[in-house]
Amino acid sequence: MSAPLALVTGGSQGIGEAIALRLARSGYRLALLARQEHALSRVRHEIAAHGGTAEIFPWFIHNALVHYL
């Protein structure tokens, strides 16, 4: 059975980063979303350094919503 997967928005800093790190320590695979790619990369490297896995998705919700407004 594979590890559970969690999607964390705002995973590059603050509460989102703390949640991502906690989930990674608990064995989750992660998908991290946030605006700043360099900050997401930093969190991904920290997770990997402790044996976890994370994919990053730089994304700004405004860019997605502009197509619907």
Helices and strands as residue ranges (DSSP letters): E 5-9, H 14-25, E 29-34, H 37-49, E 53-58, H 61-65
